[in-house]
């Protein structure tokens, strides 16, 4: 067999890349310039192999068929989206949440739960970190109540998030008091796995959501939104579109947390800076 010819048949041609990248940018909001062609080709190879397809021409034809739109689009999304996260990632945000945001919101609570949203939650480390901090604050301040919604476009990572199962070394950033109280080890030491306890999992509602959808599905207005390391994948117009939707879903004076490399500087959106990458809804 001539393996070089086989490999060339599975190359992603320019016209196929343009069609796929156009769909991804339009429907997911993720920028897909020509420089990302090799990345997209590499990630989608596993889908060709799984489906038993010979080349990207067959894959594109299937993807945009009626069956493909229903069955393959979710799988493609899982492959092309990036899901990097950790417990207590960017820890200064959780310091601010603990020391400033929770005390402020608790004083104005009036018997209603504080509403938090973890957008693009990936495998769940961020919303579970919010749940850990909220639980500790509630112990110290009776009457404090909160709810957490966590969303992502990838069904695969949401399944992992709902399970609350992680490799033990993923817990390294978590204070030991939290680990002892809210995680259980696998009965099989060889697996090196831990699981979030049911009482903490119950504090987080996981939902599949495309942030580029025209309307957000929430009835509740949020006091706190973590939308970190998401906007870096969008162009300026889509960033503004997303921020305007988030603003409409927040209570006045609610808090928005962005990623360490994201900024609202120069954008006409209803937020005011209160700390590095932390904003107040105005």
C-alpha positions as CSV (number, residue, x, y, z in Angstrom):
1,X,0.0,0.0,0.0
2,X,1.2,3.5,-0.8
3,X,0.7,5.2,2.6
4,X,1.7,8.6,1.3
5,X,-1.3,8.6,-1.1
6,X,-3.6,7.4,1.7
7,X,-2.5,10.3,3.9
8,X,-3.0,12.9,1.1
9,X,-6.5,11.7,0.6
10,X,-7.2,12.6,4.2
11,X,-5.8,16.1,4.0
12,X,-8.2,19.0,4.6
13,X,-8.5,20.9,1.4
14,X,-8.9,24.7,1.4
15,X,-12.5,24.6,0.2
16,X,-13.4,22.1,2.9
17,X,-11.7,24.2,5.5
18,X,-13.5,27.3,4.4
19,X,-16.9,25.6,4.7
20,X,-16.1,24.2,8.1
21,X,-14.5,27.4,9.5
22,X,-17.4,29.4,8.2
23,X,-19.8,27.2,10.0
24,X,-17.8,27.2,13.2
25,X,-17.4,31.0,13.2
26,X,-21.0,31.7,12.4
27,X,-22.6,29.3,14.8
28,X,-20.1,29.0,17.6
29,X,-18.5,32.4,17.4
30,X,-15.0,30.8,17.5
31,X,-12.5,32.5,15.2
32,X,-11.1,30.0,12.7
33,X,-8.5,31.9,10.5
34,X,-6.4,30.0,8.0
35,X,-3.6,29.6,10.6
36,X,-5.9,27.2,12.4
37,X,-6.3,24.8,9.4
38,X,-3.7,22.4,10.6
39,X,-5.2,22.3,14.1
40,X,-8.7,21.7,12.8
41,X,-7.5,19.0,10.5
42,X,-5.6,17.2,13.3
43,X,-8.6,17.3,15.7
44,X,-11.1,16.1,13.1
45,X,-9.0,13.2,12.0
46,X,-10.3,11.2,14.9
47,X,-13.9,11.8,13.7
48,X,-13.0,10.5,10.2
49,X,-11.6,7.4,11.8
50,X,-14.6,6.9,14.2
51,X,-17.0,7.3,11.3
52,X,-15.0,5.1,8.9
53,X,-14.7,7.9,6.3
54,X,-11.9,8.1,3.8
55,X,-11.4,11.8,3.5
56,X,-12.7,15.2,4.5
57,X,-14.9,15.5,1.4
58,X,-17.0,12.6,2.7
59,X,-16.9,14.1,6.2
60,X,-18.2,17.5,5.1
61,X,-20.9,15.9,3.0
62,X,-22.0,13.9,6.0
63,X,-21.7,16.8,8.5
64,X,-24.1,19.0,6.5
65,X,-26.6,16.2,5.8
66,X,-29.8,15.9,7.8
67,X,-28.4,13.0,9.9
68,X,-25.0,14.8,10.3
69,X,-26.6,18.0,11.6
70,X,-28.4,15.9,14.3
71,X,-25.7,13.4,15.1
72,X,-22.3,14.8,14.1
73,X,-22.5,18.5,14.9
74,X,-22.4,17.9,18.7
75,X,-19.4,15.5,18.3
76,X,-17.6,18.0,16.1
77,X,-18.1,20.7,18.7
78,X,-16.7,18.5,21.4
79,X,-13.6,18.0,19.2
80,X,-12.9,21.6,18.1
81,X,-13.6,23.4,21.4
82,X,-10.8,23.9,23.9
83,X,-11.4,22.9,27.5
84,X,-8.6,24.1,29.7
85,X,-9.6,24.6,33.3
86,X,-8.4,24.0,36.9
87,X,-9.8,24.3,40.4
88,X,-9.1,27.8,41.8
89,X,-7.7,28.9,38.4
90,X,-6.7,32.6,38.6
91,X,-7.0,32.5,42.4
92,X,-7.1,36.3,42.9
93,X,-10.7,36.1,41.5
94,X,-11.8,33.8,44.3
95,X,-10.1,36.0,46.9
96,X,-12.1,38.9,45.7
97,X,-15.3,36.8,45.6
98,X,-14.7,35.7,49.2
99,X,-13.6,39.0,50.7
100,X,-15.6,41.5,48.7
101,X,-18.4,40.1,46.7
102,X,-20.0,37.6,49.1
103,X,-20.1,40.0,52.0
104,X,-21.6,42.7,49.8
105,X,-24.3,40.5,48.4
106,X,-25.1,38.9,51.7
107,X,-25.9,42.3,53.2
108,X,-28.5,42.9,50.4
109,X,-29.8,39.3,50.2
110,X,-33.3,39.8,51.6
111,X,-34.0,36.1,51.8
112,X,-33.3,35.4,48.1
113,X,-30.5,33.2,46.9
114,X,-27.4,34.7,45.3
115,X,-27.4,33.6,41.7
116,X,-24.0,32.7,40.1
117,X,-23.3,31.6,36.5
118,X,-20.2,29.8,35.3
119,X,-20.2,30.3,31.5
120,X,-18.1,27.9,29.5
121,X,-17.6,25.7,32.6
122,X,-15.8,22.9,30.8
123,X,-15.3,19.8,33.0
124,X,-16.7,21.6,36.1
125,X,-13.7,22.8,38.1
126,X,-14.8,26.4,38.1
127,X,-18.4,26.0,39.3
128,X,-17.3,23.5,41.9
129,X,-14.8,26.0,43.1
130,X,-17.6,28.5,43.4
131,X,-19.6,26.0,45.3
132,X,-16.7,25.4,47.7
133,X,-16.3,29.1,48.4
134,X,-20.1,29.6,48.7
135,X,-20.4,26.7,51.1
136,X,-17.6,28.0,53.4
137,X,-19.1,31.4,53.4
138,X,-22.5,30.0,54.3
139,X,-21.0,28.1,57.3
140,X,-19.6,31.4,58.6
141,X,-22.8,33.5,57.7
142,X,-26.0,31.6,58.5
143,X,-28.8,32.6,56.1
144,X,-26.5,33.0,53.2
145,X,-28.0,31.1,50.2
146,X,-26.8,30.6,46.7
147,X,-27.4,28.8,43.4
148,X,-25.0,28.1,40.6
149,X,-25.7,27.5,36.9
150,X,-22.8,26.1,34.8
151,X,-23.0,26.0,31.1
152,X,-20.9,24.8,28.2
153,X,-21.4,24.1,24.5
154,X,-19.7,20.7,24.7
155,X,-22.0,17.8,25.8
156,X,-18.9,15.6,26.4
157,X,-17.4,17.9,29.0
158,X,-20.7,18.5,30.7
159,X,-21.1,14.8,31.2
160,X,-17.7,14.8,33.0
161,X,-18.6,17.8,35.0
162,X,-21.9,16.3,36.2
163,X,-20.1,13.1,37.3
164,X,-17.7,15.2,39.5
165,X,-14.9,12.6,39.1
166,X,-11.4,13.8,38.7
167,X,-7.8,12.5,39.0
168,X,-6.5,13.0,42.5
169,X,-3.7,15.3,41.4
170,X,-6.3,17.7,39.9
171,X,-7.1,18.6,43.5
172,X,-3.7,20.0,44.3
173,X,-4.8,23.7,44.1
174,X,-7.7,23.0,46.6
175,X,-7.1,23.8,50.3
176,X,-6.9,20.6,52.3
177,X,-9.9,21.5,54.4
178,X,-12.1,21.5,51.3
179,X,-10.6,18.2,50.0
180,X,-11.3,16.4,53.3
181,X,-14.8,17.7,53.5
182,X,-16.1,17.6,50.0
183,X,-14.3,14.9,48.1
184,X,-14.2,11.1,48.4
185,X,-11.5,8.8,47.2
186,X,-12.1,5.8,45.0
187,X,-12.2,2.5,46.8
188,X,-9.7,1.3,44.3
189,X,-6.4,3.0,45.1
190,X,-5.0,2.1,41.7
191,X,-7.5,4.3,39.9
192,X,-6.2,7.4,41.7
193,X,-9.7,9.0,41.4
194,X,-11.7,11.3,43.6
195,X,-15.3,12.4,43.4
196,X,-17.1,15.6,44.5
197,X,-19.6,14.7,47.3
198,X,-23.3,14.7,46.4
199,X,-24.1,17.7,48.7
200,X,-21.7,19.9,46.7
201,X,-22.7,18.5,43.3
202,X,-26.3,19.4,44.2
203,X,-25.4,23.1,44.3
204,X,-24.6,23.2,40.6
205,X,-27.0,22.9,37.7
206,X,-25.2,22.0,34.5
207,X,-26.8,23.0,31.2
208,X,-25.7,22.8,27.5
209,X,-25.6,26.3,26.0
210,X,-24.1,28.0,23.0
211,X,-23.1,31.5,24.0
212,X,-23.8,32.7,20.5
213,X,-27.5,31.8,20.8
214,X,-29.6,34.9,20.3
215,X,-31.3,34.6,23.7
216,X,-30.1,33.1,27.0
217,X,-32.5,30.6,28.5
218,X,-32.4,31.8,32.1
219,X,-35.3,33.2,34.0
220,X,-33.2,34.3,37.0
221,X,-31.0,37.4,37.0
222,X,-27.5,36.8,38.1
223,X,-25.5,38.5,40.8
224,X,-22.2,37.0,39.7
225,X,-21.0,35.8,36.2
226,X,-17.7,34.1,35.6
227,X,-17.1,34.3,31.8
228,X,-13.3,33.7,31.8
229,X,-11.1,32.9,28.9
230,X,-14.0,32.8,26.5
231,X,-13.9,36.1,24.7
232,X,-10.4,35.4,23.4
233,X,-11.9,33.0,20.9
234,X,-14.3,35.6,19.5
235,X,-13.9,38.6,17.2
236,X,-14.7,42.1,18.5
237,X,-18.3,42.1,17.3
238,X,-19.1,38.8,18.8
239,X,-17.5,39.8,22.1
240,X,-19.8,42.8,22.3
241,X,-22.8,40.7,21.3
242,X,-22.0,38.3,24.2
243,X,-21.3,41.0,26.7
244,X,-24.6,42.8,25.9
245,X,-26.5,39.5,26.5
246,X,-24.7,38.9,29.7
247,X,-25.5,42.4,30.9
248,X,-29.2,41.8,30.2
249,X,-29.0,38.7,32.3
250,X,-27.4,40.4,35.3
251,X,-28.8,42.4,38.2
252,X,-27.7,46.0,38.6
253,X,-24.3,46.2,40.3
254,X,-23.7,42.5,39.7
255,X,-20.1,41.3,39.2
256,X,-18.5,40.0,36.0
257,X,-15.2,38.1,36.1
258,X,-13.2,37.8,32.9
259,X,-10.0,35.9,32.1
260,X,-6.6,37.3,32.9
261,X,-5.9,38.3,29.2
262,X,-9.4,39.8,28.6
263,X,-10.4,43.4,28.9
264,X,-13.4,45.6,28.2
265,X,-11.2,48.6,27.4
266,X,-12.6,50.6,24.5
267,X,-15.9,48.6,24.4
268,X,-19.2,50.4,24.7
269,X,-20.8,47.9,27.2
270,X,-22.5,48.6,30.6
271,X,-19.7,47.5,32.9
272,X,-17.3,49.5,35.1
273,X,-14.0,48.1,36.3
274,X,-13.6,47.5,40.0
275,X,-10.4,45.4,40.0
276,X,-8.2,43.6,37.5
277,X,-10.5,41.7,35.1
278,X,-13.4,42.2,37.5
279,X,-16.3,44.5,36.5
280,X,-19.6,45.8,38.0
281,X,-22.8,45.9,35.9
282,X,-24.0,49.5,35.6
